[in-house]
Amino acid sequence: MVTDIFKLANSKRAAAEWEGNYGGLIMLLVISTSIIAYVLLTTETERERLGIIPEEYTRTLLDVSPGLVSQESASESKSAMFNLGAINLDYSVQKSTELLRSQLSVQKSAFRDSRAKIPVSIKPNVETATIEAVVSDKIGDGSLIILFNGKEIFSQQLGLNQKIHAPLPKSLLAETNVLEISVSSPGAKFWQTNSYSLLNVNLVTTAYEEGRATKAASFSLSGEQATGIESAQLQLYAGKTVSSANLKISVNGKEIYDGAKIGTLDVSIPAESLRGGMNALGFTVAKDGAYKISFAKVIVRYSKAASTAKKYNVLLNDYNTKQIAQNNLYCILSAARGSGGSSVTATVNNKATELFFSEGSAQEDICRYLRAGDNTIALTADEDVSLSSLKLTVMAKQ
């Protein structure tokens, strides 16, 4: 029994010694393996950020096919004209006539009362409303009575062929209404009958129609026209058709004119108000005004470069910037010529260097011209040169 106890104690002591001697070694191996796996699995950019760079470091920052490279020349001025056609604006009050009944008859006697009830719909924007008709026949000497929504608006003795003109008070107007026409009683002459026959019972209304007050027109600019605008003008002839009221003109929602001039207008359009693609013109007349616009056109003058430099953007990251500063990298700008002249001028961040072709290829170390972040490389040539490729490669110095 005692012997067993000593064996158990020795076993636990041995386990403790093993953990103390080898446990730390195992932990170190696990950490080392994790670091190696991370390095192997991380991207090239991540390894650069961590300063883990292979011995043979090469990275291509630019790889394009420029095509034809020629001399950059001064721009030329061009113009484009866009005809808008005729534009009619009318925000004056408009008269409208609605036939309620082509004919009707009303009569009243001691024994009979025949009257007409007509439903009437009226739009909310109506300014004035009137009932009009013509007396085609009558019997007796009674008065014609007209009620609108239960309120008497007309009561008068009328003669044959006489015209009826009964204005409706605006306070009585509703979306749904009832027009009632009758004739007065013969009174003491109970044996008589009073009657009227009417022709063309009309509802005559006046209203302002906002849709007639605004018109739209449009024109489209190409990208070249939009980016090189020197000036833009809207030319038109404005003729007044009713009382004077202001005319407003806008381009892409921005007002460019507000006035009441009659005749020829020449309105300047700010270049910043225009854009490539579709441009919208808006014409609006103030209330009680109307214009007839003719010969409307937009003239855009813009500059067009006859030949421009081929330009490319290159991004230099922090690691490459640091390695260039420490003189650890080459920055090789290389070009392959298909045909044409013997050299190309490469302007890197406004500093020019010449690429001279030997057996169809040329290269130059441009590290001294590069800077952190965005870089611009522009290509021009005194003689036309066709380039099949242009590359910028950074590589470690051996």
C-alpha positions as CSV (number, residue, x, y, z in Angstrom):
1,M,0.0,0.0,0.0
2,V,2.8,2.4,0.9
3,T,4.7,1.4,-2.2
4,D,1.7,2.3,-4.4
5,I,1.5,5.7,-2.8
6,F,5.2,6.4,-3.6
7,K,4.7,5.3,-7.2
8,L,1.7,7.7,-7.6
9,A,3.7,10.6,-6.2
10,N,6.6,10.0,-8.5
11,S,4.3,9.9,-11.5
12,K,2.7,13.3,-10.7
13,R,6.2,14.7,-10.2
14,A,7.4,13.5,-13.6
15,A,4.3,15.0,-15.3
16,A,4.9,18.3,-13.7
17,E,8.6,18.3,-14.8
18,W,7.5,17.4,-18.4
19,E,5.1,20.3,-18.6
20,G,7.7,22.7,-17.2
21,N,10.4,21.6,-19.7
22,Y,8.4,21.1,-22.9
23,G,5.2,23.2,-22.6
24,G,7.0,26.5,-23.3
25,L,8.7,24.9,-26.4
26,I,5.4,23.8,-27.8
27,M,3.9,27.3,-27.3
28,L,6.8,28.9,-29.1
29,L,6.4,26.4,-32.0
30,V,2.7,27.3,-32.3
31,I,3.4,31.0,-32.4
32,S,6.2,30.7,-34.9
33,T,4.0,28.5,-37.2
34,S,1.2,31.1,-37.0
35,I,3.5,33.9,-38.0
36,I,4.9,31.9,-40.9
37,A,1.3,31.1,-42.1
38,Y,0.2,34.7,-41.8
39,V,3.2,35.9,-43.9
40,L,2.6,33.2,-46.5
41,L,-1.2,33.9,-46.8
42,T,-1.2,37.7,-46.6
43,T,-1.3,39.8,-49.9
44,E,1.7,41.4,-51.4
45,T,0.4,44.8,-50.3
46,E,-0.1,43.6,-46.8
47,R,3.5,42.3,-46.7
48,E,4.8,45.6,-48.0
49,R,2.9,47.4,-45.2
50,L,4.6,45.1,-42.7
51,G,8.0,45.6,-44.2
52,I,8.2,42.0,-45.4
53,I,9.6,42.4,-48.9
54,P,11.0,39.6,-51.2
55,E,14.7,39.9,-52.3
56,E,13.6,40.3,-56.0
57,Y,10.9,43.0,-55.7
58,T,9.1,44.2,-58.9
59,R,5.8,45.9,-59.3
60,T,4.1,47.3,-62.4
61,L,2.4,50.6,-61.7
62,L,1.2,51.4,-65.2
63,D,0.6,49.2,-68.3
64,V,-1.3,50.9,-71.2
65,S,-1.4,51.0,-75.0
66,P,-1.3,54.8,-75.9
67,G,-1.7,54.4,-79.6
68,L,-1.0,57.6,-81.6
69,V,1.0,60.3,-79.8
70,S,1.4,63.7,-81.5
71,Q,2.3,67.3,-80.8
72,E,-0.1,69.1,-78.6
73,S,-1.5,72.1,-80.4
74,A,-3.5,75.2,-79.5
75,S,-7.2,74.8,-79.3
76,E,-9.6,76.2,-81.9
77,S,-12.9,77.9,-81.3
78,K,-16.1,76.3,-82.7
79,S,-19.8,76.9,-82.3
80,A,-23.0,74.8,-82.2
81,M,-26.5,76.1,-82.7
82,F,-29.7,74.4,-81.4
83,N,-33.1,75.6,-82.8
84,L,-35.9,75.4,-80.3
85,G,-38.8,76.4,-82.6
86,A,-41.9,78.4,-81.6
87,I,-43.0,78.5,-78.0
88,N,-46.5,79.9,-77.0
89,L,-47.2,80.9,-73.4
90,D,-50.7,82.0,-72.2
91,Y,-51.6,82.6,-68.6
92,S,-54.5,84.9,-69.4
93,V,-58.0,83.9,-68.3
94,Q,-59.6,81.3,-70.5
95,K,-63.3,81.2,-71.4
96,S,-65.1,77.8,-71.6
97,T,-68.6,77.0,-72.6
98,E,-70.4,73.8,-71.6
99,L,-73.8,72.9,-73.1
100,L,-76.2,71.8,-70.2
101,R,-79.4,71.4,-72.3
102,S,-79.9,72.0,-76.0
103,Q,-83.6,72.9,-75.2
104,L,-86.0,72.8,-72.3
105,S,-89.5,74.0,-71.3
106,V,-90.9,75.1,-68.0
107,Q,-94.5,76.0,-67.1
108,K,-96.8,76.8,-64.2
109,S,-100.6,77.0,-63.7
110,A,-103.0,76.5,-60.9
111,F,-102.9,72.8,-61.5
112,R,-99.3,72.2,-62.8
113,D,-95.8,73.1,-61.9
114,S,-93.2,71.8,-64.4
115,R,-89.6,72.9,-63.7
116,A,-86.2,71.7,-64.8
117,K,-83.4,70.5,-62.4
118,I,-79.9,70.1,-63.9
119,P,-76.8,68.8,-62.1
120,V,-73.8,71.0,-62.7
121,S,-70.1,70.2,-62.1
122,I,-67.6,73.1,-61.7
123,K,-63.8,72.9,-61.4
124,P,-62.2,74.4,-58.3
125,N,-60.0,76.9,-60.3
126,V,-63.0,78.6,-61.9
127,E,-62.9,82.4,-61.6
128,T,-66.4,83.3,-62.9
129,A,-69.5,81.3,-63.9
130,T,-72.6,82.4,-65.8
131,I,-75.8,80.7,-67.0
132,E,-76.7,81.7,-70.6
133,A,-79.7,80.8,-72.8
134,V,-82.1,82.1,-75.4
135,V,-85.9,82.4,-75.1
136,S,-87.4,80.5,-78.1
137,D,-91.0,80.6,-77.0
138,K,-93.2,81.9,-74.1
139,I,-96.8,82.0,-72.9
140,G,-98.3,84.4,-70.4
141,D,-96.6,87.2,-68.6
142,G,-94.7,85.3,-65.8
143,S,-91.1,85.7,-64.8
144,L,-88.4,83.1,-65.5
145,I,-86.8,82.1,-62.2
146,I,-83.3,80.5,-61.9
147,L,-82.1,79.0,-58.6
148,F,-78.5,77.7,-58.0
149,N,-78.0,75.4,-55.1
150,G,-81.3,76.6,-53.7
151,K,-80.5,80.3,-54.0
152,E,-82.3,82.6,-56.4
153,I,-79.9,84.2,-58.8
154,F,-82.3,85.4,-61.6
155,S,-86.0,86.4,-61.8
156,Q,-87.1,88.4,-64.8
157,Q,-89.9,88.7,-67.4
158,L,-88.4,88.0,-70.8
159,G,-89.4,88.5,-74.4
160,L,-89.2,86.2,-77.3
161,N,-85.6,85.6,-78.6
162,Q,-84.2,87.5,-75.6
163,K,-80.9,86.3,-74.2
164,I,-80.5,85.3,-70.6
165,H,-77.3,86.2,-68.8
166,A,-77.3,85.0,-65.1
167,P,-74.0,85.3,-63.2
168,L,-73.4,82.8,-60.5
169,P,-72.0,84.2,-57.2
170,K,-68.5,82.6,-56.6
171,S,-69.6,81.9,-53.0
172,L,-72.3,79.5,-54.2
173,L,-69.9,77.5,-56.4
174,A,-69.1,73.9,-55.4
175,E,-67.8,70.9,-57.2
176,T,-71.3,69.4,-57.4
177,N,-74.2,71.8,-57.9
178,V,-77.9,71.9,-58.9
179,L,-79.4,74.4,-61.4
180,E,-83.1,74.8,-61.1
181,I,-85.2,76.7,-63.7
182,S,-88.9,77.5,-63.3
183,V,-91.6,80.1,-64.1
184,S,-93.7,82.2,-61.7
185,S,-97.4,81.5,-61.0
186,P,-100.2,83.2,-63.0
187,G,-101.6,84.3,-59.6
188,A,-105.2,85.5,-59.8
189,K,-105.4,84.5,-63.4
190,F,-105.7,80.8,-62.4
191,W,-107.1,79.8,-65.7
192,Q,-103.9,80.9,-67.5
193,T,-100.6,79.1,-67.8
194,N,-97.2,80.7,-67.8
195,S,-94.4,78.9,-69.7
196,Y,-91.0,79.5,-71.3
197,S,-89.1,77.4,-73.8
198,L,-85.3,77.9,-73.8
199,L,-82.6,77.0,-76.3
200,N,-78.9,76.3,-75.7
201,V,-78.7,76.5,-71.9
202,N,-75.0,76.9,-71.3
203,L,-72.6,77.1,-68.4
204,V,-70.0,79.7,-69.3
205,T,-66.9,79.8,-67.1
206,T,-63.5,81.6,-67.0
207,A,-60.4,80.2,-65.4
208,Y,-56.6,80.4,-65.4
209,E,-54.9,77.3,-66.8
210,E,-51.4,76.9,-65.3
211,G,-50.4,74.3,-67.9
212,R,-50.6,77.0,-70.6
213,A,-48.3,79.3,-68.6
214,T,-45.2,77.1,-68.7
215,K,-43.4,75.4,-71.6
216,A,-40.2,73.3,-71.8
217,A,-37.6,72.9,-74.5
218,S,-34.3,71.0,-74.5
219,F,-31.0,70.6,-76.3
220,S,-28.1,68.2,-75.9
221,L,-24.3,69.0,-75.6
222,S,-21.6,66.5,-76.3
223,G,-18.9,66.0,-73.7
224,E,-16.4,68.0,-75.8
225,Q,-18.9,70.9,-76.2
226,A,-19.8,70.9,-72.5
227,T,-16.2,70.8,-71.2
228,G,-14.9,73.5,-73.5
229,I,-17.6,76.1,-73.3
230,E,-16.4,79.7,-73.9
231,S,-19.9,81.3,-74.1
232,A,-23.5,80.4,-74.5
233,Q,-26.4,82.6,-75.7
234,L,-30.2,82.2,-75.9
235,Q,-31.6,84.3,-78.7
236,L,-35.4,84.7,-79.4
237,Y,-38.1,87.1,-80.5
238,A,-40.8,87.7,-77.8
239,G,-44.2,88.9,-79.1
240,K,-46.9,90.0,-76.6
241,T,-50.4,88.8,-77.2
242,V,-52.2,90.2,-74.2
243,S,-51.4,92.6,-71.3
244,S,-47.8,92.9,-70.3
245,A,-46.5,90.4,-67.7
246,N,-43.0,89.1,-66.8
247,L,-41.4,86.3,-68.8
248,K,-39.1,84.0,-66.9
249,I,-36.5,81.7,-68.5
250,S,-34.4,79.0,-66.7
251,V,-31.7,76.6,-67.7
252,N,-31.5,73.3,-65.8
253,G,-33.6,74.9,-63.0
254,K,-31.5,78.1,-62.7
255,E,-33.1,81.4,-63.7
256,I,-31.3,83.3,-66.4
257,Y,-34.0,86.0,-67.3
258,D,-36.9,87.7,-65.7
259,G,-38.4,90.7,-67.6
260,A,-41.2,92.0,-69.8
261,K,-39.2,93.2,-72.9
262,I,-41.0,92.8,-76.2
263,G,-38.9,92.1,-79.3
264,T,-35.5,90.5,-79.7
265,L,-33.9,89.0,-76.6
266,D,-30.2,87.9,-76.4
267,V,-29.8,86.2,-73.0
268,S,-26.4,85.0,-71.7
269,I,-26.3,81.5,-70.3
270,P,-23.7,80.9,-67.6
271,A,-21.3,78.1,-68.6
272,E,-21.6,76.5,-65.1
273,S,-25.4,76.1,-65.7
274,L,-24.8,73.8,-68.7
275,R,-23.8,70.1,-68.7
276,G,-22.9,67.3,-71.1
277,G,-26.0,65.5,-72.4
278,M,-29.5,66.9,-72.2
279,N,-30.1,70.5,-71.0
280,A,-33.6,71.7,-70.1
281,L,-35.0,75.2,-70.8
282,G,-38.0,76.4,-69.0
283,F,-40.3,79.3,-70.1
284,T,-42.9,80.8,-67.7
285,V,-45.2,83.8,-68.0
286,A,-46.8,85.6,-65.0
287,K,-50.5,85.7,-64.5
288,D,-52.6,87.6,-67.1
289,G,-49.7,87.6,-69.5
290,A,-49.2,85.8,-72.8
291,Y,-46.2,85.6,-75.2
292,K,-45.6,84.1,-78.6
293,I,-41.9,83.2,-78.8
294,S,-40.4,82.6,-82.2
295,F,-36.9,82.1,-83.7
296,A,-35.7,80.7,-80.4
297,K,-32.2,79.2,-80.5
298,V,-29.2,78.4,-78.3
299,I,-25.7,79.2,-79.6
300,V,-22.8,77.6,-77.8
301,R,-19.2,78.6,-78.5
302,Y,-16.6,76.2,-77.3
303,S,-12.9,75.4,-77.7
304,K,-11.7,72.2,-79.3
305,A,-8.1,71.0,-79.0
306,A,-6.8,69.9,-82.4
307,S,-4.4,67.6,-80.6
308,T,-4.0,66.9,-76.9
309,A,-1.4,65.1,-74.8
310,K,-2.1,61.5,-73.8
311,K,-2.4,61.6,-70.0
312,Y,-2.2,58.8,-67.4
313,N,-2.5,58.7,-63.6
314,V,-0.2,56.7,-61.4
315,L,-0.6,56.0,-57.7
316,L,2.6,55.7,-55.6
317,N,2.1,54.0,-52.2
318,D,3.9,54.9,-49.0
319,Y,6.2,51.9,-49.2
320,N,7.5,52.7,-52.7
321,T,7.8,56.4,-51.8
322,K,10.0,55.5,-48.8
323,Q,12.1,53.0,-50.8
324,I,12.7,55.7,-53.6
325,A,13.8,58.2,-50.9
326,Q,16.3,55.6,-49.6
327,N,17.6,55.0,-53.2
328,N,16.5,51.3,-53.1
329,L,14.4,51.2,-56.2
330,Y,14.5,51.8,-60.0
331,C,11.5,53.5,-61.6
332,I,11.6,52.4,-65.2
333,L,9.3,54.1,-67.7
334,S,9.5,52.1,-70.9
335,A,7.8,52.4,-74.2
336,A,7.5,50.2,-77.3
337,R,7.2,52.0,-80.7
338,G,5.1,50.6,-83.5
339,S,6.0,53.3,-86.1
340,G,6.7,57.0,-86.4
341,G,9.2,59.4,-84.9
342,S,12.4,58.7,-83.0
343,S,11.4,60.1,-79.5
344,V,8.5,60.9,-77.2
345,T,8.4,63.5,-74.5
346,A,7.2,62.2,-71.2
347,T,6.1,65.0,-68.8
348,V,6.0,63.6,-65.3
349,N,4.3,65.9,-62.8
350,N,5.2,68.9,-65.1
351,K,8.8,67.8,-65.5
352,A,9.8,66.7,-69.0
353,T,12.1,63.9,-70.0
354,E,12.8,62.4,-73.4
355,L,12.3,58.8,-74.4
356,F,14.6,58.0,-77.3
357,F,13.9,54.8,-79.2
358,S,16.5,52.3,-80.1
359,E,15.4,49.3,-82.1
360,G,11.8,50.2,-81.3
361,S,12.0,50.6,-77.5
362,A,13.0,53.3,-75.0
363,Q,13.2,53.6,-71.3
364,E,14.1,56.1,-68.6
365,D,14.5,56.0,-64.8
366,I,12.0,58.6,-63.5
367,C,12.3,58.0,-59.8
368,R,13.4,61.6,-59.3
369,Y,10.2,62.9,-60.8
370,L,7.7,60.8,-58.8
371,R,6.0,61.8,-55.5
372,A,3.8,60.2,-53.0
373,G,0.2,59.7,-54.0
374,D,-1.2,60.7,-57.4
375,N,1.2,61.3,-60.3
376,T,0.5,62.4,-63.9
377,I,2.4,61.2,-67.0
378,A,1.6,63.1,-70.2
379,L,3.0,62.0,-73.6
380,T,3.6,64.3,-76.6
381,A,5.8,64.1,-79.7
382,D,7.2,66.5,-82.3
383,E,6.5,63.9,-84.9
384,D,3.6,61.4,-84.8
385,V,4.6,58.2,-83.0
386,S,2.5,55.1,-82.6
387,L,3.1,53.4,-79.2
388,S,2.1,49.8,-78.6
389,S,2.8,50.0,-74.9
390,L,3.9,52.2,-72.1
391,K,4.9,50.7,-68.7
392,L,6.1,52.1,-65.4
393,T,7.8,49.4,-63.3
394,V,9.4,49.8,-59.9
395,M,12.1,47.2,-58.9
396,A,14.6,46.6,-56.2
397,K,18.2,47.5,-56.9
398,Q,20.5,44.4,-56.8
